[in-house]
C-alpha cells in the first residue's frame, strides 16, 4: 500500500480498472491521468473513452475529475455519439498504518452528456472506502449512496451501491484483480456484475490494464471489455 508523499518520482496510485476506488490518494502534488477504452454489449452496443485525473494537496485531501471523453451508442441501427458526463470528487483519506486506510468521497456528476447519452440531470453521491493489505492481497471495499437527478415513475431516486475488489500480486510488476459490484434502488430490479482484470507495471510510474466484466442480473450489460493505462502528468507542487 503506497501512502502519498511529496518526493519526486513517487509511484502512481491506480484506481482503474475496478469499480471500487482505493482509500489512498496519489502522491502529494503529483497529477495523475487514467485513460481507457471500453466496449459494452447487451441490447445495444456502447463504446467510450473513460478518463480520470487525480491530484492530492495533502496526504489527507485530494480532488478527482473524470468522465468519458467520447461516447458512441448504437441501438437498432441508430448511432448517437458525443461527450459523456463529467464527475467531480472531493476525497478525504484516513491512513491508519502501512496496511490499512479508510476514505470518503463526495461527488457530483455534471450532465455534460445531455439527455441522449446520459440522464441529462445532476447526480450527487457519497462513497465510503475501506482498503487493506493482507499478505500478497490488497482489498478495496466501497459502500455508496447516490441521489439521482432523474428516476422512473414509481421508483426511488436514491441508489445504494456496494463493491469489493481483491487484487493479488503475481510479481513486482503483475497483478490480477477480481471484483463483485452491484447497485439497488427501490422500485427497480437490482444490478450486479463480476470483473476480472490483469495489470502490468513496467515501472512504478506506469501501469497497463486489460479485462472483462460480466453482468449477473437482467438489467446489467451482458459483457464489457476494457483496457487502459495510468501515468503521471507531472509534479505541480
C-alpha positions as CSV (number, residue, x, y, z in Angstrom):
1,X,0.0,0.0,0.0
2,X,1.5,3.3,-1.1
3,X,0.8,6.4,1.0
4,X,1.1,9.8,-0.5
5,X,4.5,11.6,-0.4
6,X,5.8,14.8,-1.8
7,X,9.0,13.2,-3.0
8,X,9.9,13.3,-6.7
9,X,9.4,10.1,-8.7
10,X,6.7,8.7,-6.4
11,X,4.8,5.6,-7.7
12,X,1.4,6.1,-9.2
13,X,-1.8,5.0,-7.4
14,X,-4.1,3.4,-10.0
15,X,-7.9,3.3,-9.3
16,X,-8.9,1.7,-12.6
17,X,-9.9,-0.8,-13.8
18,X,-12.1,-1.8,-10.9
19,X,-15.4,-0.2,-9.9
20,X,-14.0,0.1,-6.3
21,X,-11.8,3.0,-5.6
22,X,-8.8,2.8,-3.2
23,X,-8.8,4.9,0.0
24,X,-5.2,6.0,-0.8
25,X,-4.6,9.3,-2.6
26,X,-1.8,9.8,-5.1
27,X,1.5,11.4,-4.1
28,X,1.0,15.0,-2.9
29,X,1.3,17.4,-5.8
30,X,1.6,14.7,-8.5
31,X,-1.1,15.0,-11.2
32,X,-2.1,11.5,-12.4
33,X,-4.0,10.6,-15.5
34,X,-6.0,7.4,-16.2
35,X,-7.2,6.7,-19.7
36,X,-9.2,3.7,-21.0
37,X,-11.2,2.2,-23.8
38,X,-14.5,0.3,-23.1
39,X,-17.0,-1.6,-25.1
40,X,-20.2,-2.8,-23.5
41,X,-22.8,-5.0,-25.3
42,X,-26.4,-6.0,-24.3
43,X,-29.4,-4.9,-26.3
44,X,-27.2,-2.0,-27.5
45,X,-23.5,-1.5,-28.1
46,X,-21.8,1.3,-26.2
47,X,-18.2,2.3,-26.7
48,X,-16.5,5.0,-24.6
49,X,-13.1,6.6,-23.7
50,X,-13.2,7.0,-19.9
51,X,-10.6,9.2,-18.2
52,X,-9.8,10.3,-14.6
53,X,-7.3,13.0,-13.3
54,X,-6.3,12.8,-9.7
55,X,-4.4,15.4,-7.5
56,X,-3.8,15.5,-3.8
57,X,-2.8,18.7,-2.0
58,X,-2.0,16.8,1.3
59,X,-1.9,13.2,2.5
60,X,-5.5,13.6,3.6
61,X,-7.2,15.7,0.9
62,X,-7.5,15.4,-2.9
63,X,-9.7,16.0,-5.9
64,X,-10.7,13.8,-8.8
65,X,-12.0,14.9,-12.2
66,X,-13.3,12.3,-14.6
67,X,-15.8,11.2,-17.2
68,X,-16.0,10.0,-20.7
69,X,-14.1,11.9,-23.4
70,X,-16.2,10.2,-26.1
71,X,-19.2,8.0,-26.2
72,X,-20.7,6.1,-29.1
73,X,-24.0,4.3,-28.6
74,X,-25.6,2.0,-31.2
75,X,-29.1,0.6,-30.8
76,X,-31.4,-0.8,-33.5
77,X,-29.1,0.7,-36.1
78,X,-29.3,4.2,-34.7
79,X,-25.9,5.7,-33.7
80,X,-25.6,8.5,-31.1
81,X,-22.2,9.9,-30.2
82,X,-20.7,12.8,-28.2
83,X,-19.1,13.8,-24.9
84,X,-20.0,11.8,-21.8
85,X,-21.0,13.1,-18.4
86,X,-18.3,14.6,-16.1
87,X,-17.8,13.8,-12.4
88,X,-16.0,16.0,-9.8
89,X,-15.0,14.3,-6.5
90,X,-13.6,15.7,-3.2
91,X,-11.7,12.9,-1.4
92,X,-10.6,12.5,2.2
93,X,-8.2,9.7,3.2
94,X,-7.7,8.4,6.7
95,X,-4.4,6.5,6.7
96,X,-4.2,4.3,9.8
97,X,-0.9,2.5,9.1
98,X,1.0,0.9,6.2
99,X,-1.6,-1.7,5.6
100,X,-5.0,-0.1,6.5
101,X,-6.8,3.0,5.3
102,X,-10.3,4.5,5.1
103,X,-11.7,7.0,2.7
104,X,-14.7,9.2,2.0
105,X,-15.6,10.7,-1.4
106,X,-18.2,13.4,-2.1
107,X,-19.1,13.5,-5.7
108,X,-21.3,15.4,-8.2
109,X,-22.0,14.2,-11.7
110,X,-22.4,17.0,-14.2
111,X,-24.8,16.2,-17.1
112,X,-22.4,17.2,-19.9
113,X,-23.6,14.2,-22.0
114,X,-27.1,15.7,-22.2
115,X,-30.3,13.6,-22.1
116,X,-29.5,11.4,-25.1
117,X,-26.2,9.8,-24.0
118,X,-26.9,10.4,-20.3
119,X,-29.7,11.2,-17.9
120,X,-29.5,15.0,-18.5
121,X,-29.6,15.6,-14.8
122,X,-27.1,16.1,-12.0
123,X,-26.4,13.3,-9.5
124,X,-24.8,13.7,-6.0
125,X,-23.1,10.8,-4.2
126,X,-21.2,9.8,-1.1
127,X,-18.8,6.9,-1.2
128,X,-17.1,5.2,1.8
129,X,-14.0,3.1,1.3
130,X,-12.0,0.5,3.3
131,X,-8.6,-0.6,1.9
132,X,-6.4,-3.3,3.5
133,X,-3.2,-5.2,2.6
134,X,-3.4,-8.8,3.6
135,X,-0.1,-10.5,2.6
136,X,0.0,-10.7,-1.2
137,X,-3.6,-9.4,-1.4
138,X,-4.9,-5.9,-1.5
139,X,-8.6,-5.4,-0.7
140,X,-10.9,-2.4,-1.5
141,X,-14.5,-2.3,-0.2
142,X,-16.8,0.5,-1.3
143,X,-20.3,1.4,0.0
144,X,-22.0,4.3,-1.5
145,X,-25.3,6.2,-1.8
146,X,-26.3,8.4,-4.7
147,X,-29.2,10.8,-5.2
148,X,-30.1,10.6,-8.9
149,X,-31.3,13.7,-10.7
150,X,-33.9,11.7,-12.5
151,X,-35.7,8.4,-11.9
152,X,-38.6,6.4,-13.3
153,X,-42.1,7.0,-12.0
154,X,-42.8,4.8,-9.0
155,X,-39.1,4.3,-8.2
156,X,-36.8,5.9,-5.7
157,X,-34.2,8.5,-6.7
158,X,-31.8,7.1,-4.0
159,X,-29.5,4.4,-5.2
160,X,-27.2,2.3,-3.0
161,X,-24.1,0.6,-4.3
162,X,-21.6,-2.0,-2.9
163,X,-18.4,-3.3,-4.4
164,X,-15.5,-5.5,-3.3
165,X,-12.2,-5.7,-5.3
166,X,-9.5,-8.2,-4.5
167,X,-6.0,-7.7,-6.0
168,X,-3.3,-10.4,-5.9
169,X,0.4,-9.6,-6.6
170,X,1.7,-12.2,-9.1
171,X,5.1,-10.4,-9.0
172,X,6.5,-6.9,-8.5
173,X,5.1,-5.9,-11.9
174,X,2.0,-8.0,-12.5
175,X,-1.4,-8.3,-10.6
176,X,-4.8,-9.9,-11.1
177,X,-8.0,-8.3,-9.9
178,X,-11.4,-9.9,-9.2
179,X,-14.4,-7.9,-8.2
180,X,-18.1,-8.1,-7.5
181,X,-20.2,-4.9,-7.6
182,X,-23.9,-4.1,-7.6
183,X,-26.5,-1.4,-7.2
184,X,-30.0,-1.4,-5.8
185,X,-32.9,1.1,-6.0
186,X,-36.4,0.8,-4.7
187,X,-38.9,0.2,-7.4
188,X,-36.3,-1.3,-9.9
189,X,-34.5,-4.6,-10.2
190,X,-31.0,-4.8,-8.6
191,X,-28.0,-4.9,-10.9
192,X,-24.7,-6.7,-10.3
193,X,-21.6,-7.7,-12.2
194,X,-18.3,-9.5,-11.8
195,X,-14.9,-8.2,-13.1
196,X,-11.7,-10.0,-13.9
197,X,-8.6,-7.9,-14.9
198,X,-4.8,-8.2,-15.4
199,X,-2.5,-5.3,-14.8
200,X,1.2,-4.9,-15.7
201,X,3.5,-2.1,-14.5
202,X,6.8,-2.0,-16.3
203,X,7.8,0.8,-13.9
204,X,6.3,2.0,-10.6
205,X,5.1,5.1,-12.6
206,X,3.3,3.4,-15.5
207,X,0.5,0.7,-15.4
208,X,-1.4,-1.0,-18.2
209,X,-4.6,-3.0,-17.6
210,X,-6.9,-5.2,-19.6
211,X,-10.1,-7.1,-18.5
212,X,-13.7,-8.0,-18.8
213,X,-16.9,-7.7,-16.8
214,X,-20.0,-10.0,-17.0
215,X,-23.4,-8.8,-15.9
216,X,-25.1,-11.1,-13.3
217,X,-28.5,-9.5,-13.4
218,X,-31.2,-9.0,-16.0
219,X,-30.6,-5.2,-16.3
220,X,-26.8,-5.3,-16.3
221,X,-24.7,-5.2,-19.5
222,X,-24.0,-8.7,-20.7
223,X,-20.3,-8.3,-21.5
224,X,-17.9,-5.4,-21.2
225,X,-14.3,-5.4,-22.5
226,X,-11.8,-2.7,-21.4
227,X,-8.2,-1.7,-21.5
228,X,-6.4,1.3,-20.1
229,X,-3.3,3.0,-18.8
230,X,-2.3,5.1,-15.7
231,X,0.6,7.6,-15.7
232,X,1.8,10.8,-14.0
233,X,1.4,14.0,-16.0
234,X,3.8,16.0,-13.8
235,X,4.7,17.3,-10.4
236,X,2.7,20.5,-9.8
237,X,4.0,21.3,-6.3
